[in-house]
């Protein structure tokens, strides 16, 4: 997870900041009334430089620098915040292109949000242009363990213990070869999907405790797709799954394009990583 918290300048100390969810070109005010923000109240907008930032009011006694540092170490709080933030970004993405902000991007006031829009106007407009008519899809690949028959070995001069060690060594070799084959298949699948996608990124595989899968993840890919090309992409995922039975492929999406938003240099103060 990542976040950004600004250093407040001299002057009156604000009591509430603005949690940034994302940036769009425009948004229907009636639609915003149905989107709940971080505190359950409807989100609001800050407009500047022809762009619209969708934000939640963020009391600084919970979302300021020090409280946020503590809260980000609280897994229950972090999960609630991530779900609320993603819910807003997802609702915006259903209505058109959105540049999603990274989790816990908090500005100390609306003026700073507007200043950020002005400073990043060209970058944000270019990103919105790039995302128009496109969406992010994920493809995860999980190892499928090979089922190798274990033949009964005669007990030779080495005795039962030696036979057991032979079988055990064969099992370990088969497992290692299976993992290598799955890794190679994941490389091939990712390369093939990237050829059809506008862009592709390969993230680190999720731990099994997070994925919930019974076998290790060997591919965690994200792909930016033209909506018109999606049927072909879906067919290709199915074909690659049949071609590479050593991994089980899972297609998810559409998602807001988190994976295809440019990284920013670090500001004066960060709690995790910048937006």
N, C-alpha and C positions, 0 to 999 in steps of 0.2 A: 504494500500500500504506500501511497505517497501523499505529500501535503505541502502546502506553503503557507506561512504566516508572515505578514509584513511587520516591520519595525515601525511603531507609531512615531510620528514627528511631534515636535513641541506644540503645545496648544491644549485646548480642552480635551479631557480624556473621554473618548466615546464609550458608551455602554453597550452598544450593539454594532456588530460588523455585518459583513455580507459574505455568506458561503456561496461560492460560485459553482453552479452546476454545469453550465455550458454557454456557448455563444451561437446565436442564429442570426439570420438576416432580418427576419420579422416573425411575429407570433400573434395569434389571435388572442386578445385579452380574455375572451370567454373561455378559451381552452385552458388558460392558466388557472382560472378559478377552480378547475377540477383536478389540478395537480398539487398534491400535498408536498410541502417542503420538509426541512429537517425537524421542525417542531410541530408538524401536523397542519400548520396553517398554509394557505395557498402561497405558491411562489410568486415573485414579483420580477419586474424588469428594471434594468438600468440601460438607457439608450445613449449612444455616443458614436460619432464618426460613421453613421450609417449602419451600425451594428447593434445587436440587442444581447445583453448579458442577462441570463435568467439566474436569479439568486434567491436564497432563503435568508431571512433575517437571522443573525447568529449572535445571541448575547455573549459578550466577551468573557463573562464569568464562567462560561462553559467552553467557548470556542476561541478564547484568547490564547496567547502564546503559552503560558504556563499550564492552564487547565487542559489545553489540547495535548500538550506533551504527556500529561498524566493519562488522559482519556485514551490516547492511542496505544497505551500499554494494557488497557482493559479490553479483553477480547470480546466480551458481551457488548460493551459500548461500541466498539469498532464494527462489529457485525451489524448492529442496528443502524449505525451511521452509513455504512457501505450500502445497505439495502435501500435506505431512504434516498441517498444520493443517486444510486443507479436507477431507482424508480423514476426519478425526475428526468434523468438523461434519456432513458428508454422511451418515456412518454414524448419527449421532444423529438427523438429520432423517428418516431412513427409519423410525425407531421412534416418531416423534411430534414435536410442536412443540418447537423449540429456538430460543433467542435466541442467534445466533452472535456470538462476540466478534470484534473486529477483529484483524487479523493482528498478532502480537507484543504482545499484552496480557499483561504479566508482573507478577505480584505477588511481593513479596519473601518472603512466607510464607503459610501457609494461613489464619492469623488475619486477614490483610488481605483474603483472598478472602471469608471469612465476613462480615467487616465490610461489604464492598461489597454482598453479598447483602442484608444487613439494611438498609443505607442506601437500596437501590434496590428494595426488596421490592414496593412498590405498582406501580412502573413495569414491573418485570419480569413480575409476574403479569398485568398488563393486556396486555402484549405477547404473552405466551404464550396468553392467552385469544383475542387477535386472530388468532393464527396457527393455532389449532386448526382442523383440517379444511381447511386451505388450504396452498398452495404457491406458490413463485415460478417463473414462466416468463419466458424471455427471447425477444424477437423482434428480430432484426437485419435491416436492410434494406440492400442493396447496389445501387449504381447499375448500370443496364443501359444501356450505350452505345447510342445510336441508330445505325442503319445507314442513312446517307443516301447515295443514289447520287450519284456525282460525274460530272456531264455534261461532255463534252468541249466546251470553249469555243473558238470560232474565234479564231485569232490576228488581232486587229485592229491598228489603228494603234499600239497600245501595245506590240505585240510579245509574244514569249514571256514575258518577265519580268512584264509587266502581267497577263497571263492567269494566271500562277502566283500572283501576289498576290491576284487575285480569288478563286481557288479556296481559297487559304489563309485568307483572311478569312471565306469562307463556312463552312469547316470549324471555325474558332474560334467563330463565331457559333452553329453547330449544337451544339458541345460545351457552350457556356455555357448555351444554352437547355435542353439535356438535363439539366445539373446543376440548373438552377432547377426544372425539372419534377420531378426526383427528390426535391428538397428539399420541394417542395409536397406531393408524394405521401406522403412520410414524415410530414409534419404531419397529413395526413388519416388515415393509417393509425393513428398513435398515438392520435389523438382517438377514433377508432372503437373501438379496443381498450380504452381507458380507460372507455368507457361500459359495457362488459361486465365489466370487472375490478373487484375490491374497491378496488384502488388501483393507480396506475401511476406510474412514474418514467422519465424520459428521461435517460440518461447520455450523456456525451460520446462521439462515435463513436471507435472504436479506429483507431489508425494501421494502415495496410496491413501493416506489418511484424509487428504483433501479431495481426491478424485472419487473415492468410495468404490473404486474398482477392485476386483479380486486379483488382478495381475498388474504389473508395472506399466506405466505409460511410456511409450517410446516416441510419440509424436504429439506435439502441442502446437499446431499451426493456426495462423490467422490469415485470412485472405480477403482482400478488397475486391469486390465483384461488381461489374455492371449488372444491373437487375435483369437486363435483356439476356445476359449470358448465363443466368442462374440455372435454367434447366439443363444446359450442357455440363455445367459444373457438377450438378447433382448426379447426373449420369456417370460422369468421370469418377466421382468418389465411389459409386457402386462398382464400376468396372475395375478400379484399382483394388478394391476390397476382395473381389473374386480372384484377381491376378496374384494377390499376395496374401494367401491364407494364414501366413505366420503372424499377421497382425489383424486386429479387429478395428475397423474404422467407424468413427461416430461423427456425424455431421450435425453442427449446432448453428443456430442463428435465425434471423439476422440479429446482430448486435450493434450498438453504437460503435463508431469506428475508433475505439480507444487505442488500438494498435497502430493507427496510421496518423496520429497527431504528432507533430514535430516536438522533440524534446527542447527544453529551454535551458539557458545557462543558469547557474545557481544565483539567487538573489542574496541580499545581505543576511537574511536569516531563513533557515528552512528547518522544519521539524522532521521531514523525511526527504522527499525529493520535490523539485519544483514542478509546476504545471507545465 
